[in-house]
Each structure stands twice: as C-alpha cells, then as structure tokens.
Amino acid sequence: MSRGPFTFYEFFAGGGMARVGLGPRWSCLFANDFDPVKAATYRANFTDAADHLREGDVWRLGVADLPGQADVAWASSPCQDFSLAGARAGLAGGRSSAFYGFWRLMEALGAEGRGPRTIVIENVSGLLTSHGGADFAAVGEALASQGYRFGALEIDAAAFTPQSRPRVFIIATRDPIPAALVGDSPWRTRAVRAAAGRLPPHLAGRWIDWACPAPPARNADLAAILEDDAAVAWHPPDRTDRWLALMSPLHRARLEAARARGERTVGGVFRRMRIENGAKVQRAEVRLDGLAGCLRTPRGGSSRQVIVVVDQGQVRTRLLTPREAARLMGLPDAYVLPKSATAGLHVAGDGVAAPVVRWLAETILEPLLAAPAAIAAE
Ligand SMILES: C[S@@+](CC[C@H](N)C(=O)[O-])C[C@H]1O[C@@H](n2cnc3c(N)ncnc32)[C@H](O)[C@@H]1O
C-alpha cells in the first residue's frame, strides 16, 4: 500500500502506470477507468485498489467520489481523437470528450476549495497541433479558468527505455513556482514552442517554461529487454520469408549488412502502406537502431510488433511478447499482466511510460510540491 507524503488522483488509470512511475513516495487517493480488463490489471498490481479504484465511466463520477484534496490529478485521457494518425476530431470528438468528463470534476472540486494543487495531462503529440492548435488552447483555457498556470513538455520515452514514444505532458499548477523549476528543457521541442506561440495572449501569460533536464544516457537497447530465445515462439521459416519478401530493397540491404557483420543484431519490423509508382504497396520496414517502434493497442495479431534477430548468418522473426511490451513501458517484471496476450499488449500499449512519469516527479512535481513548505520555513 502506498503511504508516501504526496497524494494523487489517477484518472484514465489503465493498468496504473502513472502510479508505478510516481512510486512509493506517493499515495493514491482515487483511481478510475471504465475498461474491465484494465481495472482487473490495476487490482492485480495494487493490493489496496479496493479502497480507491472506481471502475466505470468518468462521466458517472461525482465530486463526492473524490476524497480530500490531492497534490496531483493525473489524467492520461484517451488519445484517439488527438492522434496524428486518426481523424483529428479533437477535443470535441466522441472519445476524447472523456477529457471534459474529467474536467467537470476538477471544476467541482475547485468550487469546493479542493482543486488539486497540480494537474498533469498526458496525451499524444498530436494534441499540440490538432485543429490548428485549437485543442491545445482549449485545454489551456480550461486550466486557466480554474486559476492554473501551465506549460508543456514533449518527451520521447526513448530517452529512458528502448521505445520510440513521443508524448506531450501538460503540467499545470496553482502553487508558487520556485525559480529553479523555470528555465530551459530539451523537451520544449519545436512543436511545443509552436503550440505555445499560437496561444492567445491571456493564455500565453499563464505559460510556464518548466526546467526539466534530460536524464543520464539510457543504457539498455531493444536487445536488452528481450525474453530468452528459448522461451519465445519463433515464426516458421516460410513466415519469416514472407516478411522478408515484403521489404523494399533498402530494408533488405539493411538486414543483409547485419548478416554480413556476423554479430547478433536485433530490430523491429513494421507493416507500412507506401506509394510506389503511383500504387499503394504494403511494405515491411525494419529498424535496427536499438529501439522498438511506438507500442500501440492491437485488437488482434496482425498489428503486433515483430522482432527480427539476425545471428550467425540466420534471420529469424517472431512477435513481440506482452512481457517485452511491459518492459518497453519501463514496468518491472513483477508487474502482473493479463493472461491473454492481446489484453497484455493492449494494457501495455495504452499506458504511459513509467520512467517518464518518475522523471517528471523527481525533477518537477516533488520539488514543486515540497516548495511552499520550504519557502514558508525560510
Ligand atoms: C491512454 S489510456 C491511459 C492508460 C494509463 N495511463 C496507463 O498508464 O495504463 C486511456 C484510458 O482511459 C480509459 N477511458 C477512456 N474513456 C473513459 C471514460 N469515459 N471513463 C473512464 N475511463 C475511460 C481507457 O480505458 C484507457 O485505459
């Protein structure tokens, strides 16, 4: 049971990866998700879940369900409508409007004088640009209406774990901000600066340049998180051959070069539609830079990531396992996954990378929340 000095609500909790990242210094006062598999996974991992996990639609919650006043409300609201790959329905779109189901609770807490001191909103990077920046401004408007100042960071989980996974983190606070927490950050990417630049003056005036440093260099690549070769099911040779046949000459050449080097090389293979000579062609593309591609939420086997291993002149392929997906999210092997592989991949693929949450907690949230006491004591 977590009994740390900092408290939080976890909205859109999924498998509880924000909680894993926040760690033992944080006590969860309340968690919510409407997906039965996610809720079961949350319960399997947090023995105190019965105290505070409410399984159900965020729109069905009332302010009375939320105990006390939390230091942080964490909200990884559904990303479908923001996704660059999706229809860009934006905040007004059906599923992302779950954000407003969350937001009306923040307003109601504010009316009772119990608004969280800090709010973190995590989403896909498309939130920075969808509808020409209108969605990002809408989030800023909501935050400003409750007296929050805010800033955003675009963090690729690849800095922490071997998975390319850029996400935007909006951190909003009503607390006084220590000067040390304001300044440069490698995560204030061009897209973040452009999004901030598009804000209307009354929101721009509430902007915070969070000073969040880069972490020490990552020391694990994709090969380091794989399960033992003997413990996984490899594709039969004809299935591997089908993957190779889908590759363009450039990607085949990459594999051939790895084969010629002789040393063990691990990579990810992804299906992509490409236009070649005016026609759509399905291609398999391989990346051998030590990173997995961004995990997604597969409904079946066809969209699962494929691992390719070149070793001693031989090329083998297989599907990424749920445990490997969990490792790519920075979860410890003690994390309990659903029994079904598809469900396990879904829980992992929908989550927030735990080490990114930890880094934000360490570099911004914990110093910020500890600051008023420190200022008062001076
Ligand atoms: C992007 S995922 C966040 C996952 C979580 N941060 C984690 O690390 O596992 C969004 C979550 O919101 C949940 N969700 C979507 N709409 C919801 C709603 N209306 N009410 C409650 N939960 C909802 C989904 O089931 C999903 O688990």
The ligand as an SDF file (V2000), in Angstrom:
LIG
                    3D

 27 29  0  0  0  0  0  0  0  0999 V2000
   -4.3850    6.4290  -22.8510 C   0  0  0  0  0  0  0  0  0  0  0  0
   -5.0860    5.2840  -21.7770 S   0  0  0  0  0  0  0  0  0  0  0  0
   -4.2920    5.6690  -20.2550 C   0  0  0  0  0  0  0  0  0  0  0  0
   -3.7000    4.4830  -19.5820 C   0  0  0  0  0  0  0  0  0  0  0  0
   -2.9730    4.7070  -18.3010 C   0  0  0  0  0  0  0  0  0  0  0  0
   -2.3570    5.9940  -18.1800 N   0  0  0  0  0  0  0  0  0  0  0  0
   -1.9070    3.6400  -18.1050 C   0  0  0  0  0  0  0  0  0  0  0  0
   -0.7850    4.0050  -17.9060 O   0  0  0  0  0  0  0  0  0  0  0  0
   -2.1970    2.4670  -18.2070 O   0  0  0  0  0  0  0  0  0  0  0  0
   -6.7040    5.9280  -21.5720 C   0  0  0  0  0  0  0  0  0  0  0  0
   -7.5560    5.1530  -20.6100 C   0  0  0  0  0  0  0  0  0  0  0  0
   -8.7890    5.8460  -20.4460 O   0  0  0  0  0  0  0  0  0  0  0  0
   -9.8070    4.8950  -20.2740 C   0  0  0  0  0  0  0  0  0  0  0  0
  -11.0720    5.5830  -20.6150 N   0  0  0  0  0  0  0  0  0  0  0  0
  -11.4320    6.0440  -21.8350 C   0  0  0  0  0  0  0  0  0  0  0  0
  -12.6240    6.6650  -21.7590 N   0  0  0  0  0  0  0  0  0  0  0  0
  -13.0240    6.6070  -20.4630 C   0  0  0  0  0  0  0  0  0  0  0  0
  -14.1680    7.0590  -19.7720 C   0  0  0  0  0  0  0  0  0  0  0  0
  -15.1480    7.7050  -20.4040 N   0  0  0  0  0  0  0  0  0  0  0  0
  -14.2510    6.8290  -18.4380 N   0  0  0  0  0  0  0  0  0  0  0  0
  -13.2580    6.1760  -17.7900 C   0  0  0  0  0  0  0  0  0  0  0  0
  -12.1410    5.6940  -18.4070 N   0  0  0  0  0  0  0  0  0  0  0  0
  -12.0290    5.9140  -19.7300 C   0  0  0  0  0  0  0  0  0  0  0  0
   -9.4280    3.7440  -21.1840 C   0  0  0  0  0  0  0  0  0  0  0  0
   -9.9920    2.5270  -20.7560 O   0  0  0  0  0  0  0  0  0  0  0  0
   -7.8900    3.7480  -21.0600 C   0  0  0  0  0  0  0  0  0  0  0  0
   -7.4420    2.8460  -20.0880 O   0  0  0  0  0  0  0  0  0  0  0  0
  1  2  1  0
  2  3  1  0
  2 10  1  0
  3  4  1  0
  4  5  1  0
  5  6  1  0
  5  7  1  0
  7  8  2  0
  7  9  1  0
 10 11  1  0
 11 12  1  0
 11 26  1  0
 12 13  1  0
 13 14  1  0
 13 24  1  0
 14 15  1  0
 14 23  1  0
 15 16  2  0
 16 17  1  0
 17 18  1  0
 17 23  2  0
 18 19  1  0
 18 20  2  0
 20 21  1  0
 21 22  2  0
 22 23  1  0
 24 25  1  0
 24 26  1  0
 26 27  1  0
M  CHG  2   2   1   9  -1
M  END
$$$$
